[in-house]
Amino acid sequence: MAVQQNKKSKSKKRMRRAHHRLAVPALTFCPCGETALPHAVCPSCGAYRGRTYTANETPKP
């Protein structure tokens, strides 16, 4: 098992952990006023790029 030879300082420990934060998801506003993920159908009204989609219909690229 590995054993550290010298204690890591608070500064070095915090610099290493600087990238461990959670990413904030990007949100856009649908014309209905609700927030939705970008490039996805709105979960409340089903609109995407000016068209309304039903549950069994998916947008084609």
All heavy atoms as TSV, in Angstrom:
chain	resi	resn	atom	element	x	y	z
A	1	MET	N	N	0.845	-1.174	0.000
A	1	MET	CA	C	0.000	0.000	0.000
A	1	MET	C	C	0.891	1.238	0.000
A	1	MET	O	O	1.910	1.278	0.683
A	1	MET	CB	C	-0.902	-0.014	1.237
A	1	MET	CG	C	-1.913	1.085	1.233
A	1	MET	SD	S	-3.304	0.858	2.336
A	1	MET	CE	C	-2.557	0.896	3.935
A	2	ALA	N	N	0.502	2.250	-0.751
A	2	ALA	CA	C	1.296	3.468	-0.852
A	2	ALA	C	C	1.108	4.339	0.381
A	2	ALA	O	O	-0.002	4.479	0.893
A	2	ALA	CB	C	0.896	4.243	-2.090
A	3	VAL	N	N	2.215	4.891	0.844
A	3	VAL	CA	C	2.196	5.792	1.996
A	3	VAL	C	C	2.887	7.077	1.571
A	3	VAL	O	O	3.987	7.043	1.018
A	3	VAL	CB	C	2.933	5.170	3.208
A	3	VAL	CG1	C	2.938	6.132	4.382
A	3	VAL	CG2	C	2.300	3.852	3.596
A	4	GLN	N	N	2.214	8.217	1.833
A	4	GLN	CA	C	2.815	9.486	1.431
A	4	GLN	C	C	4.028	9.794	2.288
A	4	GLN	O	O	4.071	9.465	3.468
A	4	GLN	CB	C	1.791	10.604	1.519
A	4	GLN	CG	C	1.384	10.992	2.928
A	4	GLN	CD	C	0.320	12.063	2.927
A	4	GLN	OE1	O	-0.449	12.154	2.001
A	4	GLN	NE2	N	0.286	12.851	3.978
A	5	GLN	N	N	5.012	10.425	1.659
A	5	GLN	CA	C	6.243	10.717	2.369
A	5	GLN	C	C	6.151	12.044	3.121
A	5	GLN	O	O	6.654	12.154	4.230
A	5	GLN	CB	C	7.408	10.759	1.391
A	5	GLN	CG	C	8.750	10.730	2.068
A	5	GLN	CD	C	9.800	10.131	1.171
A	5	GLN	OE1	O	9.619	10.077	-0.026
A	5	GLN	NE2	N	10.887	9.693	1.757
A	6	ASN	N	N	5.504	13.045	2.498
A	6	ASN	CA	C	5.353	14.345	3.134
A	6	ASN	C	C	3.894	14.774	3.067
A	6	ASN	O	O	3.184	14.412	2.117
A	6	ASN	CB	C	6.211	15.401	2.427
A	6	ASN	CG	C	7.686	15.110	2.575
A	6	ASN	OD1	O	8.146	14.715	3.647
A	6	ASN	ND2	N	8.429	15.266	1.491
A	7	LYS	N	N	3.472	15.553	4.065
A	7	LYS	CA	C	2.094	16.038	4.107
A	7	LYS	C	C	1.847	17.042	2.988
A	7	LYS	O	O	2.683	17.912	2.745
A	7	LYS	CB	C	1.838	16.701	5.458
A	7	LYS	CG	C	0.443	17.250	5.604
A	7	LYS	CD	C	0.251	17.930	6.943
A	7	LYS	CE	C	-1.122	18.551	7.009
A	7	LYS	NZ	N	-1.365	19.225	8.279
A	8	LYS	N	N	0.694	16.909	2.300
A	8	LYS	CA	C	0.321	17.878	1.278
A	8	LYS	C	C	-0.239	19.116	1.969
A	8	LYS	O	O	-1.075	19.012	2.875
A	8	LYS	CB	C	-0.753	17.313	0.344
A	8	LYS	CG	C	-0.291	16.159	-0.496
A	8	LYS	CD	C	0.691	16.621	-1.537
A	8	LYS	CE	C	1.124	15.464	-2.396
A	8	LYS	NZ	N	2.370	15.724	-3.077
A	9	SER	N	N	0.167	20.272	1.514
A	9	SER	CA	C	-0.314	21.516	2.121
A	9	SER	C	C	-1.770	21.758	1.730
A	9	SER	O	O	-2.291	21.171	0.777
A	9	SER	CB	C	0.548	22.689	1.662
A	9	SER	OG	O	0.364	22.905	0.284
A	10	LYS	N	N	-2.433	22.640	2.451
A	10	LYS	CA	C	-3.818	22.995	2.145
A	10	LYS	C	C	-3.926	23.562	0.746
A	10	LYS	O	O	-4.875	23.298	0.018
A	10	LYS	CB	C	-4.351	24.015	3.155
A	10	LYS	CG	C	-4.547	23.480	4.540
A	10	LYS	CD	C	-5.044	24.578	5.460
A	10	LYS	CE	C	-5.128	24.105	6.891
A	10	LYS	NZ	N	-5.544	25.190	7.787
A	11	SER	N	N	-2.944	24.351	0.347
A	11	SER	CA	C	-2.960	24.970	-0.975
A	11	SER	C	C	-2.899	23.920	-2.081
A	11	SER	O	O	-3.676	23.962	-3.034
A	11	SER	CB	C	-1.784	25.933	-1.101
A	11	SER	OG	O	-1.690	26.434	-2.406
A	12	LYS	N	N	-1.970	22.978	-1.976
A	12	LYS	CA	C	-1.842	21.939	-2.998
A	12	LYS	C	C	-3.079	21.054	-3.045
A	12	LYS	O	O	-3.536	20.659	-4.116
A	12	LYS	CB	C	-0.608	21.070	-2.718
A	12	LYS	CG	C	0.695	21.781	-2.921
A	12	LYS	CD	C	0.944	22.031	-4.392
A	12	LYS	CE	C	2.299	22.659	-4.595
A	12	LYS	NZ	N	2.530	23.028	-5.980
A	13	LYS	N	N	-3.635	20.737	-1.884
A	13	LYS	CA	C	-4.828	19.901	-1.817
A	13	LYS	C	C	-6.018	20.612	-2.470
A	13	LYS	O	O	-6.764	20.006	-3.242
A	13	LYS	CB	C	-5.138	19.584	-0.353
A	13	LYS	CG	C	-6.357	18.733	-0.138
A	13	LYS	CD	C	-6.505	18.262	1.295
A	13	LYS	CE	C	-6.422	19.381	2.289
A	13	LYS	NZ	N	-6.683	18.932	3.671
A	14	ARG	N	N	-6.167	21.898	-2.220
A	14	ARG	CA	C	-7.291	22.653	-2.777
A	14	ARG	C	C	-7.111	22.892	-4.277
A	14	ARG	O	O	-8.091	22.931	-5.020
A	14	ARG	CB	C	-7.454	23.964	-2.025
A	14	ARG	CG	C	-7.957	23.733	-0.612
A	14	ARG	CD	C	-7.982	24.979	0.206
A	14	ARG	NE	N	-8.409	24.688	1.565
A	14	ARG	CZ	C	-8.249	25.501	2.587
A	14	ARG	NH1	N	-7.667	26.682	2.413
A	14	ARG	NH2	N	-8.655	25.153	3.784
A	15	MET	N	N	-5.867	23.051	-4.734
A	15	MET	CA	C	-5.630	23.194	-6.174
A	15	MET	C	C	-5.994	21.905	-6.911
A	15	MET	O	O	-6.539	21.937	-8.017
A	15	MET	CB	C	-4.170	23.557	-6.442
A	15	MET	CG	C	-3.850	25.017	-6.239
A	15	MET	SD	S	-2.260	25.476	-6.928
A	15	MET	CE	C	-1.184	25.030	-5.588
A	16	ARG	N	N	-5.702	20.766	-6.318
A	16	ARG	CA	C	-6.032	19.490	-6.934
A	16	ARG	C	C	-7.545	19.298	-7.006
A	16	ARG	O	O	-8.073	18.776	-7.976
A	16	ARG	CB	C	-5.399	18.343	-6.137
A	16	ARG	CG	C	-5.597	16.985	-6.772
A	16	ARG	CD	C	-5.024	15.863	-5.927
A	16	ARG	NE	N	-5.818	15.642	-4.746
A	16	ARG	CZ	C	-5.386	15.778	-3.492
A	16	ARG	NH1	N	-4.144	16.153	-3.246
A	16	ARG	NH2	N	-6.179	15.537	-2.471
A	17	ARG	N	N	-8.265	19.743	-5.991
A	17	ARG	CA	C	-9.710	19.563	-5.915
A	17	ARG	C	C	-10.487	20.657	-6.652
A	17	ARG	O	O	-11.709	20.627	-6.659
A	17	ARG	CB	C	-10.151	19.546	-4.457
A	17	ARG	CG	C	-9.674	18.328	-3.703
A	17	ARG	CD	C	-10.128	18.375	-2.270
A	17	ARG	NE	N	-9.646	17.209	-1.539
A	17	ARG	CZ	C	-9.730	17.062	-0.233
A	17	ARG	NH1	N	-10.295	18.006	0.505
A	17	ARG	NH2	N	-9.278	15.981	0.354
A	18	ALA	N	N	-9.804	21.600	-7.276
A	18	ALA	CA	C	-10.479	22.717	-7.933
A	18	ALA	C	C	-11.380	22.257	-9.069
A	18	ALA	O	O	-12.361	22.910	-9.389
A	18	ALA	CB	C	-9.447	23.711	-8.448
A	19	HIS	N	N	-11.079	21.111	-9.685
A	19	HIS	CA	C	-11.858	20.616	-10.818
A	19	HIS	C	C	-12.932	19.619	-10.400
A	19	HIS	O	O	-13.588	19.047	-11.255
A	19	HIS	CB	C	-10.929	19.965	-11.840
A	19	HIS	CG	C	-9.875	20.896	-12.327
A	19	HIS	ND1	N	-10.139	21.932	-13.195
A	19	HIS	CD2	C	-8.551	20.971	-12.047
A	19	HIS	CE1	C	-9.019	22.588	-13.437
A	19	HIS	NE2	N	-8.046	22.034	-12.753
A	20	HIS	N	N	-13.125	19.375	-9.131
A	20	HIS	CA	C	-14.089	18.388	-8.651
A	20	HIS	C	C	-15.488	18.963	-8.485
A	20	HIS	O	O	-16.375	18.263	-8.010
A	20	HIS	CB	C	-13.637	17.794	-7.316
A	20	HIS	CG	C	-12.392	16.958	-7.442
A	20	HIS	ND1	N	-11.882	16.258	-6.387
A	20	HIS	CD2	C	-11.563	16.709	-8.473
A	20	HIS	CE1	C	-10.801	15.614	-6.759
A	20	HIS	NE2	N	-10.579	15.877	-8.029
A	21	ARG	N	N	-15.689	20.208	-8.860
A	21	ARG	CA	C	-16.998	20.830	-8.666
A	21	ARG	C	C	-18.010	20.253	-9.655
A	21	ARG	O	O	-17.635	19.705	-10.696
A	21	ARG	CB	C	-16.901	22.334	-8.842
A	21	ARG	CG	C	-16.516	22.759	-10.248
A	21	ARG	CD	C	-16.214	24.245	-10.328
A	21	ARG	NE	N	-15.781	24.620	-11.645
A	21	ARG	CZ	C	-14.540	24.502	-12.084
A	21	ARG	NH1	N	-13.604	24.007	-11.303
A	21	ARG	NH2	N	-14.224	24.871	-13.309
A	22	LEU	N	N	-19.283	20.409	-9.351
A	22	LEU	CA	C	-20.354	19.950	-10.233
A	22	LEU	C	C	-20.609	20.997	-11.315
A	22	LEU	O	O	-20.588	22.194	-11.048
A	22	LEU	CB	C	-21.637	19.723	-9.438
A	22	LEU	CG	C	-21.616	18.574	-8.446
A	22	LEU	CD1	C	-22.910	18.557	-7.652
A	22	LEU	CD2	C	-21.438	17.267	-9.182
A	23	ALA	N	N	-20.873	20.542	-12.512
A	23	ALA	CA	C	-21.168	21.446	-13.620
A	23	ALA	C	C	-22.634	21.861	-13.559
A	23	ALA	O	O	-23.514	21.051	-13.264
A	23	ALA	CB	C	-20.881	20.771	-14.948
A	24	VAL	N	N	-22.901	23.119	-13.842
A	24	VAL	CA	C	-24.264	23.628	-13.860
A	24	VAL	C	C	-24.855	23.334	-15.236
A	24	VAL	O	O	-24.262	23.702	-16.258
A	24	VAL	CB	C	-24.286	25.149	-13.584
A	24	VAL	CG1	C	-25.692	25.694	-13.642
A	24	VAL	CG2	C	-23.658	25.438	-12.238
A	25	PRO	N	N	-25.996	22.646	-15.320
A	25	PRO	CA	C	-26.558	22.341	-16.636
A	25	PRO	C	C	-27.056	23.600	-17.335
A	25	PRO	O	O	-27.607	24.497	-16.710
A	25	PRO	CB	C	-27.722	21.391	-16.322
A	25	PRO	CG	C	-28.083	21.693	-14.916
A	25	PRO	CD	C	-26.816	22.117	-14.231
A	26	ALA	N	N	-26.847	23.647	-18.645
A	26	ALA	CA	C	-27.314	24.781	-19.438
A	26	ALA	C	C	-28.826	24.673	-19.622
A	26	ALA	O	O	-29.348	23.598	-19.875
A	26	ALA	CB	C	-26.614	24.798	-20.783
A	27	LEU	N	N	-29.532	25.777	-19.476
A	27	LEU	CA	C	-30.979	25.792	-19.646
A	27	LEU	C	C	-31.368	26.895	-20.615
A	27	LEU	O	O	-30.727	27.947	-20.661
A	27	LEU	CB	C	-31.677	26.020	-18.300
A	27	LEU	CG	C	-31.536	24.917	-17.269
A	27	LEU	CD1	C	-32.174	25.340	-15.960
A	27	LEU	CD2	C	-32.166	23.637	-17.761
A	28	THR	N	N	-32.409	26.659	-21.384
A	28	THR	CA	C	-32.967	27.659	-22.271
A	28	THR	C	C	-34.436	27.843	-21.911
A	28	THR	O	O	-35.024	27.006	-21.232
A	28	THR	CB	C	-32.846	27.243	-23.743
A	28	THR	OG1	O	-33.508	25.994	-23.909
A	28	THR	CG2	C	-31.401	27.108	-24.165
A	29	PHE	N	N	-35.005	28.939	-22.380
A	29	PHE	CA	C	-36.412	29.203	-22.101
A	29	PHE	C	C	-37.245	28.886	-23.329
A	29	PHE	O	O	-36.978	29.353	-24.432
A	29	PHE	CB	C	-36.623	30.664	-21.680
A	29	PHE	CG	C	-36.122	30.944	-20.294
A	29	PHE	CD1	C	-34.871	31.499	-20.106
A	29	PHE	CD2	C	-36.890	30.623	-19.193
A	29	PHE	CE1	C	-34.402	31.749	-18.836
A	29	PHE	CE2	C	-36.421	30.866	-17.920
A	29	PHE	CZ	C	-35.178	31.422	-17.734
A	30	CYS	N	N	-38.258	28.060	-23.127
A	30	CYS	CA	C	-39.202	27.690	-24.178
A	30	CYS	C	C	-40.179	28.852	-24.381
A	30	CYS	O	O	-40.387	29.661	-23.473
A	30	CYS	CB	C	-39.944	26.427	-23.736
A	30	CYS	SG	S	-41.171	25.860	-24.907
A	31	PRO	N	N	-40.804	28.963	-25.557
A	31	PRO	CA	C	-41.811	30.015	-25.749
A	31	PRO	C	C	-42.976	29.928	-24.759
A	31	PRO	O	O	-43.631	30.939	-24.495
A	31	PRO	CB	C	-42.302	29.787	-27.174
A	31	PRO	CG	C	-41.183	29.113	-27.863
A	31	PRO	CD	C	-40.507	28.276	-26.817
A	32	CYS	N	N	-43.221	28.749	-24.188
A	32	CYS	CA	C	-44.298	28.624	-23.202
A	32	CYS	C	C	-43.889	29.209	-21.849
A	32	CYS	O	O	-44.723	29.350	-20.957
A	32	CYS	CB	C	-44.726	27.164	-23.049
A	32	CYS	SG	S	-43.502	26.102	-22.254
A	33	GLY	N	N	-42.588	29.527	-21.672
A	33	GLY	CA	C	-42.124	30.137	-20.439
A	33	GLY	C	C	-41.383	29.192	-19.519
A	33	GLY	O	O	-40.770	29.618	-18.549
A	34	GLU	N	N	-41.426	27.904	-19.808
A	34	GLU	CA	C	-40.735	26.927	-18.972
A	34	GLU	C	C	-39.276	26.794	-19.402
A	34	GLU	O	O	-38.911	27.111	-20.531
A	34	GLU	CB	C	-41.416	25.559	-19.089
A	34	GLU	CG	C	-42.820	25.516	-18.531
A	34	GLU	CD	C	-42.861	25.661	-17.022
A	34	GLU	OE1	O	-41.949	25.145	-16.340
A	34	GLU	OE2	O	-43.794	26.296	-16.525
A	35	THR	N	N	-38.429	26.294	-18.494
A	35	THR	CA	C	-37.039	26.038	-18.840
A	35	THR	C	C	-36.923	24.641	-19.446
A	35	THR	O	O	-37.653	23.727	-19.069
A	35	THR	CB	C	-36.133	26.133	-17.601
A	35	THR	OG1	O	-36.600	25.238	-16.604
A	35	THR	CG2	C	-36.102	27.537	-17.053
A	36	ALA	N	N	-36.010	24.492	-20.388
A	36	ALA	CA	C	-35.798	23.209	-21.051
A	36	ALA	C	C	-34.322	23.077	-21.376
A	36	ALA	O	O	-33.593	24.063	-21.446
A	36	ALA	CB	C	-36.635	23.119	-22.318
A	37	LEU	N	N	-33.868	21.850	-21.578
A	37	LEU	CA	C	-32.500	21.624	-21.992
A	37	LEU	C	C	-32.335	22.072	-23.439
A	37	LEU	O	O	-33.255	21.931	-24.241
A	37	LEU	CB	C	-32.154	20.142	-21.871
A	37	LEU	CG	C	-32.092	19.586	-20.453
A	37	LEU	CD1	C	-31.891	18.086	-20.498
A	37	LEU	CD2	C	-30.970	20.237	-19.678
A	38	PRO	N	N	-31.160	22.611	-23.800
A	38	PRO	CA	C	-30.968	23.033	-25.183
A	38	PRO	C	C	-30.952	21.843	-26.129
A	38	PRO	O	O	-30.509	20.755	-25.769
A	38	PRO	CB	C	-29.616	23.750	-25.159
A	38	PRO	CG	C	-28.940	23.283	-23.933
A	38	PRO	CD	C	-30.009	22.911	-22.962
A	39	HIS	N	N	-31.456	22.034	-27.348
A	39	HIS	CA	C	-31.521	21.006	-28.392
A	39	HIS	C	C	-32.361	19.816	-27.964
A	39	HIS	O	O	-32.066	18.676	-28.329
A	39	HIS	CB	C	-30.118	20.545	-28.811
A	39	HIS	CG	C	-29.206	21.661	-29.179
A	39	HIS	ND1	N	-29.348	22.368	-30.349
A	39	HIS	CD2	C	-28.170	22.217	-28.522
A	39	HIS	CE1	C	-28.404	23.298	-30.395
A	39	HIS	NE2	N	-27.695	23.241	-29.311
A	40	ALA	N	N	-33.400	20.047	-27.192
A	40	ALA	CA	C	-34.289	18.978	-26.742
A	40	ALA	C	C	-35.727	19.492	-26.740
A	40	ALA	O	O	-35.976	20.688	-26.657
A	40	ALA	CB	C	-33.910	18.518	-25.337
A	41	VAL	N	N	-36.669	18.562	-26.822
A	41	VAL	CA	C	-38.087	18.902	-26.802
A	41	VAL	C	C	-38.458	19.378	-25.404
A	41	VAL	O	O	-38.016	18.815	-24.399
A	41	VAL	CB	C	-38.931	17.676	-27.209
A	41	VAL	CG1	C	-40.406	17.971	-27.110
A	41	VAL	CG2	C	-38.571	17.236	-28.605
A	42	CYS	N	N	-39.268	20.415	-25.326
A	42	CYS	CA	C	-39.706	20.956	-24.032
A	42	CYS	C	C	-40.565	19.902	-23.317
A	42	CYS	O	O	-41.512	19.372	-23.903
A	42	CYS	CB	C	-40.512	22.228	-24.254
A	42	CYS	SG	S	-41.165	22.934	-22.726
A	43	PRO	N	N	-40.264	19.587	-22.064
A	43	PRO	CA	C	-41.042	18.564	-21.366
A	43	PRO	C	C	-42.470	18.994	-21.031
A	43	PRO	O	O	-43.344	18.142	-20.853
A	43	PRO	CB	C	-40.238	18.294	-20.091
A	43	PRO	CG	C	-39.402	19.496	-19.898
A	43	PRO	CD	C	-39.155	20.074	-21.257
A	44	SER	N	N	-42.745	20.302	-20.969
A	44	SER	CA	C	-44.087	20.729	-20.573
A	44	SER	C	C	-45.041	20.866	-21.759
A	44	SER	O	O	-46.188	20.434	-21.697
A	44	SER	CB	C	-44.017	22.057	-19.802
A	44	SER	OG	O	-43.492	23.060	-20.636
A	45	CYS	N	N	-44.559	21.447	-22.888
A	45	CYS	CA	C	-45.470	21.668	-24.015
A	45	CYS	C	C	-45.129	20.835	-25.245
A	45	CYS	O	O	-45.927	20.747	-26.165
A	45	CYS	CB	C	-45.501	23.149	-24.384
A	45	CYS	SG	S	-43.949	23.756	-25.068
A	46	GLY	N	N	-43.949	20.245	-25.305
A	46	GLY	CA	C	-43.566	19.403	-26.426
A	46	GLY	C	C	-43.080	20.165	-27.641
A	46	GLY	O	O	-43.025	19.612	-28.731
A	47	ALA	N	N	-42.705	21.426	-27.494
A	47	ALA	CA	C	-42.260	22.232	-28.636
A	47	ALA	C	C	-40.758	22.112	-28.814
A	47	ALA	O	O	-39.997	21.986	-27.857
A	47	ALA	CB	C	-42.628	23.688	-28.416
A	48	TYR	N	N	-40.336	22.123	-30.092
A	48	TYR	CA	C	-38.915	22.140	-30.430
A	48	TYR	C	C	-38.752	22.850	-31.764
A	48	TYR	O	O	-39.345	22.446	-32.757
A	48	TYR	CB	C	-38.351	20.715	-30.506
A	48	TYR	CG	C	-36.892	20.678	-30.887
A	48	TYR	CD1	C	-35.919	21.161	-30.037
A	48	TYR	CD2	C	-36.492	20.165	-32.104
A	48	TYR	CE1	C	-34.580	21.136	-30.375
A	48	TYR	CE2	C	-35.153	20.129	-32.460
A	48	TYR	CZ	C	-34.203	20.617	-31.595
A	48	TYR	OH	O	-32.872	20.592	-31.931
A	49	ARG	N	N	-37.989	23.918	-31.788
A	49	ARG	CA	C	-37.718	24.718	-32.976
A	49	ARG	C	C	-38.990	25.151	-33.692
A	49	ARG	O	O	-39.108	25.055	-34.909
A	49	ARG	CB	C	-36.805	23.960	-33.926
A	49	ARG	CG	C	-35.438	23.692	-33.326
A	49	ARG	CD	C	-34.533	23.037	-34.298
A	49	ARG	NE	N	-34.186	23.981	-35.368
A	49	ARG	CZ	C	-33.423	23.683	-36.410
A	49	ARG	NH1	N	-32.939	22.483	-36.537
A	49	ARG	NH2	N	-33.159	24.577	-37.308
A	50	GLY	N	N	-39.978	25.593	-32.928
A	50	GLY	CA	C	-41.197	26.142	-33.506
A	50	GLY	C	C	-42.254	25.124	-33.869
A	50	GLY	O	O	-43.319	25.487	-34.343
A	51	ARG	N	N	-41.991	23.833	-33.664
A	51	ARG	CA	C	-42.980	22.802	-33.963
A	51	ARG	C	C	-43.353	22.074	-32.686
A	51	ARG	O	O	-42.564	21.993	-31.748
A	51	ARG	CB	C	-42.415	21.794	-34.968
A	51	ARG	CG	C	-42.171	22.409	-36.333
A	51	ARG	CD	C	-41.623	21.414	-37.307
A	51	ARG	NE	N	-42.547	20.298	-37.475
A	51	ARG	CZ	C	-42.257	19.189	-38.147
A	51	ARG	NH1	N	-41.060	19.050	-38.696
A	51	ARG	NH2	N	-43.134	18.217	-38.272
A	52	THR	N	N	-44.558	21.521	-32.652
A	52	THR	CA	C	-45.013	20.757	-31.495
A	52	THR	C	C	-44.993	19.277	-31.852
A	52	THR	O	O	-45.469	18.871	-32.910
A	52	THR	CB	C	-46.436	21.176	-31.103
A	52	THR	OG1	O	-46.430	22.585	-30.853
A	52	THR	CG2	C	-46.878	20.478	-29.833
A	53	TYR	N	N	-44.431	18.483	-30.964
A	53	TYR	CA	C	-44.302	17.052	-31.179
A	53	TYR	C	C	-45.136	16.304	-30.147
A	53	TYR	O	O	-45.261	16.720	-29.000
A	53	TYR	CB	C	-42.841	16.620	-31.070
A	53	TYR	CG	C	-41.987	17.191	-32.169
A	53	TYR	CD1	C	-41.296	18.389	-31.985
A	53	TYR	CD2	C	-41.894	16.558	-33.388
A	53	TYR	CE1	C	-40.536	18.922	-32.997
A	53	TYR	CE2	C	-41.121	17.087	-34.413
A	53	TYR	CZ	C	-40.443	18.269	-34.202
A	53	TYR	OH	O	-39.687	18.799	-35.213
A	54	THR	N	N	-45.671	15.152	-30.553
A	54	THR	CA	C	-46.433	14.311	-29.638
A	54	THR	C	C	-45.492	13.326	-28.969
A	54	THR	O	O	-44.298	13.281	-29.268
A	54	THR	CB	C	-47.536	13.551	-30.388
A	54	THR	OG1	O	-46.927	12.762	-31.411
A	54	THR	CG2	C	-48.532	14.499	-31.007
A	55	ALA	N	N	-46.016	12.482	-28.101
A	55	ALA	CA	C	-45.191	11.552	-27.341
A	55	ALA	C	C	-44.530	10.493	-28.237
A	55	ALA	O	O	-43.407	10.097	-27.996
A	55	ALA	CB	C	-46.026	10.870	-26.273
A	56	ASN	N	N	-45.222	10.038	-29.296
A	56	ASN	CA	C	-44.648	8.969	-30.118
A	56	ASN	C	C	-43.896	9.492	-31.348
A	56	ASN	O	O	-43.351	8.734	-32.106
A	56	ASN	CB	C	-45.752	8.018	-30.590
A	56	ASN	CG	C	-46.845	8.736	-31.372
A	56	ASN	OD1	O	-46.745	9.934	-31.597
A	56	ASN	ND2	N	-47.868	8.014	-31.757
A	57	GLU	N	N	-43.854	10.794	-31.549
A	57	GLU	CA	C	-43.174	11.403	-32.688
A	57	GLU	C	C	-41.857	12.009	-32.238
A	57	GLU	O	O	-41.781	12.671	-31.201
A	57	GLU	CB	C	-44.087	12.494	-33.269
A	57	GLU	CG	C	-43.589	13.099	-34.554
A	57	GLU	CD	C	-44.537	14.185	-35.024
A	57	GLU	OE1	O	-45.615	14.345	-34.450
A	57	GLU	OE2	O	-44.170	14.876	-35.980
A	58	THR	N	N	-40.785	11.772	-32.977
A	58	THR	CA	C	-39.498	12.337	-32.622
A	58	THR	C	C	-39.030	13.264	-33.737
A	58	THR	O	O	-39.297	13.012	-34.914
A	58	THR	CB	C	-38.433	11.225	-32.432
A	58	THR	OG1	O	-38.355	10.468	-33.628
A	58	THR	CG2	C	-38.798	10.334	-31.267
A	59	PRO	N	N	-38.291	14.346	-33.391
A	59	PRO	CA	C	-37.818	15.263	-34.424
A	59	PRO	C	C	-36.710	14.608	-35.252
A	59	PRO	O	O	-35.879	13.885	-34.748
A	59	PRO	CB	C	-37.294	16.456	-33.641
A	59	PRO	CG	C	-37.069	15.972	-32.270
A	59	PRO	CD	C	-37.989	14.814	-32.052
A	60	LYS	N	N	-36.732	14.844	-36.549
A	60	LYS	CA	C	-35.717	14.297	-37.449
A	60	LYS	C	C	-34.677	15.382	-37.703
A	60	LYS	O	O	-35.002	16.537	-37.893
A	60	LYS	CB	C	-36.369	13.882	-38.753
A	60	LYS	CG	C	-37.498	12.886	-38.594
A	60	LYS	CD	C	-37.256	11.704	-39.461
A	60	LYS	CE	C	-38.381	10.719	-39.497
A	60	LYS	NZ	N	-38.900	10.173	-38.382
A	61	PRO	N	N	-33.390	15.018	-37.686
A	61	PRO	CA	C	-32.334	16.030	-37.895
A	61	PRO	C	C	-32.285	16.553	-39.307
A	61	PRO	O	O	-32.756	16.043	-40.230
A	61	PRO	CB	C	-31.059	15.293	-37.566
A	61	PRO	CG	C	-31.369	13.853	-37.489
A	61	PRO	CD	C	-32.851	13.718	-37.413
